[in-house]
């Protein structure tokens, strides 16, 4: 089995983060139990970071990185 790491840039995504997590988790669990989801919050000014923290507390496979300012999706 392979270890899978999914990195997601997040910008003003509070309305869809929980659904993204739910769908991505289900898809990854079909492949392997050995995965992580890394969400990089790019200072969108909404509640995205709070949701990332909440998800990471519920599932240790979720990691969050909060950038100090908006760097853009390619850098995130």
C-alpha positions as CSV (number, residue, x, y, z in Angstrom):
1,X,0.0,0.0,0.0
2,X,1.1,3.5,-0.7
3,X,1.1,6.5,1.6
4,X,-1.0,9.3,0.1
5,X,-0.7,13.0,0.9
6,X,-3.3,15.4,-0.5
7,X,-2.5,19.1,-0.3
8,X,-5.3,21.5,-0.8
9,X,-5.0,25.3,-1.0
10,X,-7.9,26.9,0.9
11,X,-9.2,30.4,0.2
12,X,-12.7,31.6,1.3
13,X,-13.9,28.0,1.4
14,X,-15.9,27.9,4.7
15,X,-19.0,26.8,2.9
16,X,-17.5,23.7,1.3
17,X,-14.7,22.5,3.5
18,X,-16.6,20.0,5.5
19,X,-18.1,18.5,2.3
20,X,-14.7,18.4,0.6
21,X,-13.3,16.6,3.6
22,X,-16.2,14.1,3.7
23,X,-15.9,13.2,0.0
24,X,-12.1,13.1,0.0
25,X,-11.9,11.0,3.1
26,X,-14.4,8.5,1.6
27,X,-12.4,8.3,-1.6
28,X,-9.1,7.9,0.1
29,X,-10.3,5.2,2.5
30,X,-11.3,3.2,-0.5
31,X,-7.7,3.2,-1.5
32,X,-5.7,3.0,1.8
33,X,-5.9,3.8,5.5
34,X,-2.5,5.4,5.2
35,X,-3.1,9.0,4.1
36,X,-3.1,12.6,5.2
37,X,-5.1,15.6,4.1
38,X,-3.1,18.9,4.3
39,X,-5.2,22.1,4.1
40,X,-3.2,25.3,3.5
41,X,-5.3,28.3,4.5
42,X,-4.3,31.3,2.4
43,X,-5.8,34.2,4.6
44,X,-9.2,34.4,2.9
45,X,-10.7,36.3,5.9
46,X,-13.5,33.8,6.5
47,X,-13.9,30.9,9.0
48,X,-11.9,28.4,6.9
49,X,-9.1,28.2,9.5
50,X,-11.5,27.5,12.3
51,X,-13.1,24.7,10.3
52,X,-9.6,23.2,9.4
53,X,-8.8,23.2,13.2
54,X,-12.1,21.5,14.0
55,X,-11.5,18.8,11.3
56,X,-7.9,18.2,12.5
57,X,-9.2,17.7,16.1
58,X,-11.7,15.2,14.8
59,X,-9.4,13.3,12.5
60,X,-5.6,13.2,13.1
61,X,-5.0,12.6,9.4
62,X,-6.1,16.2,8.7
63,X,-3.3,18.8,9.0
64,X,-3.6,22.5,8.7
65,X,-1.2,25.2,7.7
66,X,-2.2,28.9,8.0
67,X,-0.2,31.3,5.9
68,X,0.6,34.7,7.4
69,X,-0.8,36.6,4.4
70,X,-2.4,35.8,1.1
71,X,0.3,34.3,-1.1
72,X,-2.0,33.0,-3.9
73,X,-3.1,29.4,-4.7
74,X,0.1,28.4,-6.4
75,X,2.3,29.3,-3.4
76,X,-0.2,27.9,-1.0
